[in-house]
Amino acid sequence: MADVLERIRRAGRPAFYELGVPEAREAYVAASEVLEVPRAALPRVEDFRIPAADGTPLPARLYAPAVRRLPVLLYLHGGGFVIGNLETHDSLCRQLALRSGAAVVALDYRMGPEHRFPTAVDDAWAAMRWLAEQGDRIGLDGSRLAVGGDSAGGTLAAVAAIHARNIGLPLRAQVLITPGTTAHADTPSHRRFASGFLLEAQGIAWFFDHYVDAAQRGDWRFAPLLADDLDAVAPATVVLAECDPLVDEGIAYADRLRAAGVPVELELYRGLTHDFIKMGRVLPQAHEAQAVVAGALARAFER
């Protein structure tokens, strides 16, 4: 990991927070698959649209390892609620589909600053409900549904799992990869890994400022650790990196889930940083983490 960080430093690319939003988005797309394995071939990869709650058609992409009716993971990409899209997480979604034997539907939810909180939350909820109710229309088994995501997408997945519980929508699993769960980026790990560990304090502040008003940060839809209760939410697989500003809040969320009686599989990868799961070209632990997630999904969908 130290070698990877040094290679990134030597590349001399400006940090996202040093760029305007359009430039940051372009830079993320350009760099997103440099450290990932090539995109795996799958029998079925299709772009389509899912209607948002307000009727806006949201771009989505279906990945299926077989041409038959499959259970499905709704995947919500990372990028601080500001950057990222279907292309930045294409390789990862292909790997999860290939390894799990399930379909993956990636959602291009709306982001800040054009669409501030809680639009991304509402889009994730609408897509989850659409897959549960309309998945048959695209050959998916909406009765076997999970939600997952990394970083900001992990936050959205945690929030979607709470919402599913609240509306009586059964989920087989939630997959939370290096998620954010707190309101103010104030845990010890935020101070310990504030600089030099890929995701930096200035970047987190830049993302949050573009996405959510300060007065809204105590809302559980932004900070799921502040939800009133987590009883009876879907079983969770939580994947964390030791050298990540978000690691403390990820552990705290896993602890709260366990305290509520929710089954939790927690994997903490030592010596690694945020976003490591998308570095399969250089980190064997990325493959290990993908296999953990895929195995958890396969077991959940067998129930």
N, C-alpha and C positions, 0 to 999 in steps of 0.2 A: 504494500500500500504506500509506503514511503517513496518508493521508486515511481509509482504512478503520480503521486502528488508533485514530485520533482519534475517529471516530464510535463505535467500540466503547467507548472510554474515557468519552465523554460520556453513553452510555446508562446508565452507573452500575450495571451488573449486578454482583453479587458474583462473585468467582472461584469456580470449582468447589471449590477446596480450603478455601474459607470456609464451605462448606455440608456438611450431612450427605449421605451417599451417595444416599438417595432423592430429596432435593431437587436434588442435582447432576444426577441422571439426568433429572429433569423439566425442569430448566433447559436441558440440552443438547438435548433434543427440541424445546423451544420455540424455541430459537435456531438450530437446525441448518440450516434452509432459508431463513433470512432473506436471506442473500447468494447463494443459489443460483438458477439459472433454474427456472421452473416445471417440474413433473414432466412429462416427455415421454410422449405416448401411445404405447403399444406394442400389437401384436396379441395378445400373451400375457403376462399378469402373474398369477401364481398363488402362493398361500401353500400350503405343505405341510410335512411333517416328515421329518427325517433322523434315524435312530437313532444315539445316541452309543454308545461302546464298552460302557457299562454298561447300555444299553437305553433310556436316557432319550430321549424324542422331542424333538428340537431344532427350533424353528421355523426355517423357511427360506423364501425367496421367489425364484421363478423369473421372470426377465425375458427375453423372446424377441422379437427384431425380425421374426420370420417364423414361421408355423405349419408347421414342417417340422423334420426331425432336424438339429440344429445342434451344433457344438462348444461347449464350455462353460468359462467362467471361474468358479471358486469364489472368491467375494469375501468377505474378512474385514474387518469395519469397524474403524475406529479408535475411540479413547476411553480409552486408558490401561489397558485390561483391566478397567475399572470401570464406564464409562458408554458409551452408544451402543447402537443396536439397528437393526432393519430400517428403521425410519422415518427415522432420522438420516442414512442413506446412500441413501435411495430414489432421489433425483434423480440422484446420481452414478452409481448402478448402471444406471439407465435410459439415461443418456448413453453409458456404455461399451457397452451392448448395441446401442443405435441406431447408434453410430459404427463399431463393429467388425464388425457383422453376425453376431456370435456370441451365444449365450445367456449370461446371467450368473445364477449362483445365489448369493444372499447368505445367510450363515449367522448366526443369532442364538445364538452360542456362549455358554456360561456364564462368568460373570465373578466377580471378587472384589468384596467380601470374602466373599460367601456361598460361592463356589467358587474357592478360591485355586489358584495354580500347582501342578501343571501341567494343571488341568482344561481350560482354554481350548485348550491345545496338543492334548490328547487329543481334544477335540471337533473341532478343525480336521482332524486326521488321520483321524478316523472319517468325516467328511463327504467328504473327498477320496477316500477309498477307496470309499465308497458310490457316489459319482458315477462313478468308474471302472468299478465292477462292476455297478451297478444303474441307471445313467443311462438306459438304454434304456426302463426302466419309465415314465419321464416324457418320452419322446421326445427324449432327448439322446444325442449320440455320445460316450460315455465314453472312447473310445479317443483322442479329441482333447480333452485336458483341460489347463487351466492353473490356477495359483493366484495370487491377488493380494490386496492390501490396502493400507491407509494407516495410518501411525503404528503403534500397537500391532498392527493388522491386518497391516501390512507385516512386522513381526517374526514374526507367526504364519505368514505366507506363506513367508518365508525358511526358517523351521524346517520347514514342511511340505514344501518342495522338497528339503531335505536328507533328510527321512524317506522321501520318495518314492524318492530314489536308493537309500537303504539297503534298501528292501523290493522294489526292482526294478519300481516302478510308473513307467512313462514319462510325463513331463509335456512338453508342448510349450513352456511358458514359465512364468516367474515374474515378477510385476509388483510391485515394491516402491516404494511411494510414501511418502516421508519416513519410512522405517522406523527403529525403534530396534534397535541391534545389540550394544551394549556392556552391561556389567554394572553400572557404578557412576556413570553420568552425570558423568564426570570429564574429558571432552575439552575443549580450549580453547573450542570453540563453546558448550559448556554455560555457561562463565563469561562469554563475550562477549555472549550473548543471554539471560542469566539473568532479565532483567526488562524488561517493556515491549514484547515481541515475540510476544505472543499466548500461546505455550506457555512458562510460566515455571518456574523452578527449584522453587519451592514446590509447584507443581502436579504436576511430575514426581515429587517425593518423596511427595506425597499418593497419587498413583496407585500407585506401587511399594509403598508401605507397605500398601495395601489388597489387593495382589495376591500378593506374593511375600515369603517370609522372607529376611532378609539372608544367611543361610547358603546359600541356594539360588541366589543371583544369578550365581554362576560357572557354572551349568549352561547348556550350549549351547542348550537348549530355551527359555531366557530370553534369552540373549545369543549369537546365532548367530555373531558374530565370533569366539567362542571355540571353535567346532567344530573337531575335529581336522583335518579336511580337507574341501574343497569340490569335489573332483574330480567331474566328470561330473554335477553338478546341472544343472537345466534352464537354458537361456539366460535372461538377466535383462534386464528393462527397469527402470531405477532412476531415479526422479523425485525431485529434491531441491530445497529452497528455501535460498537463501543465508543468510537471517536466521533460521535455525532452530537451536535448541540441538542438534538431532540431525544437523545437516549433516555434521559431521566423521566421525561413525560410519557414516553412509551412504556417504560417499566411501571410507572404509577398507574397508567391506564390498565395494563395487564393485571396489576394487583387489585384494582377496583373491580374488574370483571370477575376475578376469582372470588373476591369477597362477596359478590352478588350470586355466587354459585354457578357462574358461567364456565364451561370447560375452556381452558386456555392452553395452547401449545406455544411456549415462548422460546425463541431462538435468538441468542445474543452472540454476534460474531465479533470476536476479539480483534483489536488492532485495525479495524476497518472504519471507513467513513460513510457518511450519507451517500446514497446513490450507488453503493457498491454492487447491488444486484444487477445493475446494467453495465457491468464491466467484465463480461464473461470471456472476452478475448485475452485478458491479462490476469484475472483473479479466479482461481479455482473455486473459491468460496461463493462466487456468484452462481456457479452451477449447483453447488450444494444447497444454497438458499432457494433457488428455483425448484430443485427437486423436493425440498421440504414443503413448499407451498403446493406443488403439484400433487404430492402424496396426500396432503391434508384434504385437498379438494376431491381426489379420487375416493378417499374413505368417506367423506361427507356425502358424496353423491351415491354411494353404494347403500346408504342407510334407507 
